Amino acid sequence: MWPAQALETYQCPDPSSRAKCGTNPSTDISGLGAVLARALALPEAVGVDGATTAAWAALFASLPPLALAPSKKVKGAQAIQPVAPGYTEKRHNSENTALYAVHPFRAYGTGKPGLATAQATYADRPSPCNNGWCQDVIDAAMLNFTDDAAKMVAQRAGATSEFRFTGYAGHNQDYEPSLDHFSFMRTAMHYMLLGPLDDAKQSMLLFPTWPTKWDVDIKLRAPLQTTIEAACINGTLTKLVVTPAARRADIKVVNCANPSNL
């Protein structure tokens, strides 16, 4: 996939040069993979014609694999690369583009194949950041880094606001008020509490990255018109109500002890 670039960070100033213009950007490959897989799974009732479905399938089959290289910080592990080797242009922004395969495209995550690769990619990220639109807090929540996720959520929650509506944060990167800062905190908390496996059953992990020292009582929406009401108090599951009840088999409780087998 060339010529290409990965968001604003790995740019393409000269489309005639592979050294100046990225090949196989992780953002585009993981994004197309996520969208096409879901498009191909649409039910016949949606009415997509055969030619369109065939075009989607051909594009999906032609996607190159994500570029991997030995991790710089995790011995023996492979890490996702933002673009394929050979790109020499300097980085122009601070997006951790290799981690877009985790969020928003969910090719990797807790309970999914390749978690060690994604965790090494997180360890190698070139621009650690925890304000505004930086996604580290969400990536940590999705990759089973409980301590990192909890620390960053707490840091974000402590941000001050000079605005009348305190749900807005001050200037971080691009503008003020910042809608990103607290929105990304809330998104991370959702993934800490409920982790989608994106399998055929639309299964979920409950409390995958939630620190059990934090008591919590939640009611959250899940795929397939499912509602989950749960509480983890003193590290023990004290409540779990799944509606519809048939979806209980698709919810796996992790981290929070369940001695009563709720």
N, C-alpha and C positions, 0 to 999 in steps of 0.2 A: 504494500500500500504506500505508494509514493508518487508525486511529492505530497508531503503532509506536515502537520505540526501538531504538537500536543498543547492545546489551550493557548494561553498567552505566554507560557514560559519557554517552551521549545519551539521557537518561531522558524519561519521559512523565508529568509531574505533573498534567497536565490534558488528558484525552483529548478534550475538546471544542474544543481550541485547536490549530490547526496550528503556531502559533508556539511553543507549549509542548510539542508532541508531534510527533516526527519523522515524515517521509514518506519512503518508499522507502529504508529503511536498507540500506547496502551489505552488511552481514552477512547479512541475511535473503535478499536477492536473489541474492547469490553462492552462499549455502548451498543454497537451493532449486534454483538452476541446476545446481550440481554433483550434488546427489542425484538430481534428476529425470532429468537426462541419462543417468546410469548406470542408473537404474531402467528407463528406456525402452529401454536397450540390452540388458536381460536376455534370455537365450535362451528360446525357447518352452518348453524342457524344464523351466524353473522352475515353470511352471504358473500364471502370473498371468492372471486372467480378463480378458476383453475390456473389461468395464466399468471395471475398475480402470485398465487401460492407457489407456483413453480419458480418464479423469479426470486421470491424470498428464499426458497430452499437452495437455489443455486448460489445466491449471495452468501448465505449462511455457510454452505460447504466450502466456499472459497476463502473464508476468513483465515488469515495466517494466525499461528499461535502467538501468544504474548511473548515478547523478548525477555529472556531470563539471563542472569549472570550470577556468579558467586557473590554472596552477600559480603559487604565490607565489614559488617559488625557481628554477624552471627556465623560462627565457624561451621563449615560443612553444609550450610543452607544456600538455596538459590533465592534470588530476589527479582521481582518484576522490574523491568527497565522502562523508563518513560518512552523511549524510542529505541529502535534497533541500533546495535553498535555501528559506529562510523560517523555519527553526527558530532561535529566539532564546534558548532556555534555556541556562544555563551548563553546561559540562562537569562531570560529577560524579566522574569517575574518570580514569585515565591510559591506557586502552586506545587503541591506534591502530586504530580500528575499520575505517577505509577499507582497511587492508592485509589484512583477513581475506579479501579476494578473492584475495590471493596465498597466504597460509597461514591456515587449512588447506584452503581450497576450490580452489586451484590454477587459477583462471580465467586467471591471468597467470603468466609465468615465462620463464626463458631459453629461447629457441627457439620461443616462442609469440607469436601476434599481440598487439599492444598493449603490448609490453615498455616502450616509452618512457613510456607513460601510467603504468604501475606504478612505474617508476623515479622519475618526478616525484612520485608519491604518497608514495614512501619519503622523498624529499628534503623534502617538506612535512610529514611526520609531526609532530604537535604535542608528542609526549612521547617523545623519544629515551631509551632505557633499555637496559641490558645486564646485568640480574640477574633471578633468579627467573623469573617467568612472562612477562617481556617478550619479545616475538617479534622484535625487531630483527635479531638474529643469524640467525634462520631466513629472514627476508625478504631480508636482504643475500645470503645463500647462494643463494636462488632467483632473484634479480634481477641476477645477474652483477656484483655489487659485491665483487670478490675481496678487495681491500685491507680493506674494512670487515669482511667476514666473517672473514678471517684474524685481524684485530686483536681482534675480539670473542670469537672462540673461544679465543684465547690468554689474554685477560683472564678469561674464565670458568674456564678450566682452572687458573688461578692462585689461585682462591678457596680460602681455608682452611676447614677443618672442625674443629669441636670434638667431633665424634661418633666413636664407636668405629669405625663403618663410614664410611670417608671418601668414599664415593659420595654421601653426603648433604651438602648445604651448610647453612650457618647460616640464620638468619631473614632473609628479604628483604621479602616483602609480607604474607603472611597467617598463616604458621605455621612452626614448625620441628619437625623438620628439613625442609628444602626439597627436595622431589623434583624440582621444576621446573628448578632452576638448571643442573645437569649434564645432565638429560634434554634440555633445549632445546639445549645445546651439542652433544650427540651427534646430535640431529636435524639441526642445521645442518650438521654435518660430513658426514652422509649426503647431503644435498642438494648440498653442495660437490663431492662425489665422483660422484654419480649423479643426474642430473636427469630426471624423467619428462616426456615430451611429451604423454602422455594422448591419443594419436591412435589410429586404428583398429588399428594394429600394436603399440600399447603400446611405442613406441620409447623409447630412453633416450640421454641425453648422458652420456658418461663424462668426468669431471674438468671439468665446466662452470665451476666457480668455485674450483677448487683452485689455490693458488699453486704454480707449478712449482718454486719454490725449496725447497719442502718435499718431500722424498722420501717415497714412500708405496707400500705393498704391501698390497693389500686382497683380501678375498673377501666379496662382498655378494650378497644376494638381490634379484631384480628381478621385475617382473610376469611372468605366464604361466609360473610355475615355472622361472624362469631363474636361473642362478648365474653371476656374473661374477667372475673372478679376474684382477687386473691390477696392474701396477707401473709407476710413473712415477719414474724415477731420473735426477737431473740434468737434468730437463726432457724426458726421452726415454722413450717407451714401451718397456719391456723385457720385458713379459709381458702377454698377453691371451688368456685361455681363457674361452670362453662355452659354457655347457652349458644346453640342447642346442645343438649347433653351428649348427643352422639359424637360431638367433636372432642370430648374429653380424651379419647384414645389418641388424638393427634397432638396433644399437649404434653410435653415432657418437662417435669420439674427438675431443675438442676440447682446445685449450691444450697438451696434452702432445704433443710431436713424435713422428711415427710413421714414421721413414725406412725401417724394415724392412717396412712395410705389414702389420703383424700383424693 
